[in-house]
Structure formats: structure tokens, C-alpha cells
């Protein structure tokens, strides 16, 4: 049933339409037209009266909501925003408040001081892959993008595959707000469709359904950030453009995780989710889950017309059920503008305990040595990429990436990954703004502690529309 306020609105609208239909077409006044003018004036008076009644109804409803909220338990209450259509409401979590006072937290259906935004992209990937030393299992990451530890070594004859998927398509939502006092707030959540459904290989049979996977979820308040996003140590501006999901994985500092971050000027500091992955007598990475001290990072960045430069440090506790040690690493990253059409991008990272921050967990954070003690794993990794813009629509990138792990074969065995490297070259064409069509040729190699190695070659194409 329509509310009284809604009924009054419809009556007012009918009056206005009637007045418009019978308005005089000329300035000449006949007795009949004079009568119509008087009637119009009467309708205008009634319309103003109806408007006053509607406003009074809205004020009454808003006051009633405050009274209900004051008696509500910490559950949900119905919020009506003054100035919104009568009857508009939304379920909103509220905190209990003293009688006659509004709740501390209330969510309305309209937030006049907030700006809502959304975006993302649709991305089709089509890959043809060749391996020299065995298969890559279907439905695993190595079949969908370059995953260094997935390159098979001495696992049988070479194989070839063709895979199509759209799992890296992405959606994000954001809310920005600036208060009267000048405080800035931002909330952001982002998801794609890679990760949640990869174990269900069978769904390629008919539906190819993949659940959403959380990438980012955080809130910012002035200089503070809390939630999940890129590690403070990651320099996104140094990453070369690739048709592949990341491409130069071997040498890339890559981690998204929950954290608390503070930024001031060129500096940023964070406390981030701790986790230790280690090797114990074999190449397999074991998750300990025993950390009780967060990872600590600090980062400094400067930029100008020439490009940008950053240096980041990471300090970590590495811990298992029986032992503990510390890890520390340093990362240098940046870009150089080499004229109007050329850009150089790079990263160099290294140190004991860098482990899971490099190349999708390419190396362990630590290992159990031959004496039974926990040792931080030493490694060094990096990449360099050169981008050239052929014209306003066509561009290409040539990149090399590598990682070297100081593996103790006596402690972890001869099959542990000791080194990976890869080359790639792409050509990306944008026939229209926000539409990219690209192709990329790549080669990768993984070498074990015993010196054996396997190769991967790939032709990767994509169509991507960003909105």
C-alpha cells in the first residue's frame, strides 16, 4: 500500500498536469479564461500546501526512526534518509544509543557526501604451450600463466597444450568521502575469478564456472590504511606491461596480504601478515603457521619527469614449532623515461628470508639444515623491461627476469629449484580506447640443484576491455 506521502505526491503531480493542460495560450482574457486563471491560482495554492504536508511527513518519519534506533538492540534498524523519497529504507547495522540520541553508526540508502565508483576489465586469454620435459597438469596455475615452479624438469617427454580462459577478468568497487573537517576516507574491494574454482577441473566440461576470489579489501583514513592489498614493499610502477598475468614472475616482488600501513611524504611503513614456508629434507614447501610477530616493511619513493625510484626493506620472524630465526631483505625498483616513446623498468631484490615474496613463492623462506636448525634461505632476483611505443595505438615490451636460490642440496635434496629465468616479447594494439589486443612470445627455464633443467615455450594472446 502506498504511503501517505507518496499519495500526496501523486495528487500534487495530477494538479500540476491539469494546470498545464488548461493554461491559456494567448494573453487575451475572456470571462472563461479569467475563471481558468483563478482556478490555476487555487491549484497552485493547494500544491504548496501539499508540499508542506509531504515535508512534514518526511520529518516525522525521520524522527520516528531515531526513536526506534534508541530502543533497538545491536541488530538491524531501518534507516530513512531525510530528503529521499518517502518510504525509502535500508537495513543498517546500528549501535545502541541513549534514549533520544541517534546511534553511533547508521547506514542510509543515500550518502550525499560520498562518491561511489566501480570498474574492472574483461580479459580473454588464449595460450599455446610447449614443454621439453613433461606435462603440466590441467587446471593448475602453470597452464593459465607463467608460473616458474610449474615448468617440468625430467618428468617425461615434451608436451603441448592449448588453453582458453577468462578467469583474470576483474571487478572493483570504491567509496570516497571527504568530511567537512577535511578528513579523507576510502573503501575499496576488488575481485577476479582465479583461484576459487581451479581445483574443479571438471567444470571445463560444460560450465566453466569460477567463484570470485578476493584480491583487495581495505579502508583508508588520511595517512592510514587497514585491510588487504599489495604489500608495502611492492613497486607496481616498475612492472613491465605483459600479455601474461604478470609475465616477469621470476624476479618480481609479488604479495597481497592483510596489513596496517602508515604513509607520510615519501615514506611508508607497514605491519603485515606473517607466514613461514620452509623446506625440511625435501623440495616441498611446508607451512608452519607459528608466527607471532608481524612482517615489518619500510619503503621510500621519489619520482619526477625522468621516472621514479624506490627502495624497500623487509624484516621478518621465521618460525616453526621447534625453532625460529630472522629474515631481512632489500628491494630496489623504478623506471627511467628514455625519450618520448621508450621506458626502462626494473627491480632487483635479495636477502635471507625473502622467500614467499618472490615469484609466487618461488623459494622457501627458510629450510632445516643438516644440523636440524632453521636457516633463512638466501636468494637474489630481478628483472628489466624495455617498452617502446611505436605510435599512439601500438606498443611492445621486451623483458628478462631471473631468480637464483642458494640451495643447500644436502639439506633439501637434489630436486629443489635452484634457478629460473625467462624472456618475453609482446606486441599490444589498442584500436579503440580501453580495448587491447595483444600477442606475446615467451621462453622459460627451471634448473634444479642437481643441474638438470627443463624449458617452456608459449604463445599467449589476449583481448582485454577495461571499463
Secondary structure as GFF3:
##gff-version 3
##sequence-region A 1 467
A	DSSP	alpha_helix	4	21	.	.	.	ID=ss1
A	DSSP	alpha_helix	31	71	.	.	.	ID=ss2
A	DSSP	beta_strand	76	79	.	.	.	ID=ss3
A	DSSP	beta_strand	90	93	.	.	.	ID=ss4
A	DSSP	beta_strand	114	131	.	.	.	ID=ss5
A	DSSP	three_ten_helix	141	143	.	.	.	ID=ss6
A	DSSP	three_ten_helix	148	150	.	.	.	ID=ss7
A	DSSP	beta_strand	159	165	.	.	.	ID=ss8
A	DSSP	beta_strand	170	178	.	.	.	ID=ss9
A	DSSP	beta_strand	184	192	.	.	.	ID=ss10
A	DSSP	three_ten_helix	201	205	.	.	.	ID=ss11
A	DSSP	beta_strand	213	221	.	.	.	ID=ss12
A	DSSP	beta_strand	224	230	.	.	.	ID=ss13
A	DSSP	three_ten_helix	236	238	.	.	.	ID=ss14
A	DSSP	beta_strand	256	264	.	.	.	ID=ss15
A	DSSP	beta_strand	267	272	.	.	.	ID=ss16
A	DSSP	beta_strand	277	279	.	.	.	ID=ss17
A	DSSP	beta_strand	286	287	.	.	.	ID=ss18
A	DSSP	beta_strand	295	304	.	.	.	ID=ss19
A	DSSP	beta_strand	307	319	.	.	.	ID=ss20
A	DSSP	beta_strand	324	337	.	.	.	ID=ss21
A	DSSP	beta_strand	342	350	.	.	.	ID=ss22
A	DSSP	three_ten_helix	355	357	.	.	.	ID=ss23
A	DSSP	beta_strand	366	368	.	.	.	ID=ss24
A	DSSP	beta_strand	374	376	.	.	.	ID=ss25
A	DSSP	beta_strand	379	389	.	.	.	ID=ss26
A	DSSP	beta_strand	394	405	.	.	.	ID=ss27
A	DSSP	alpha_helix	409	412	.	.	.	ID=ss28
A	DSSP	beta_strand	417	432	.	.	.	ID=ss29
A	DSSP	beta_strand	435	448	.	.	.	ID=ss30
A	DSSP	beta_strand	453	466	.	.	.	ID=ss31
###
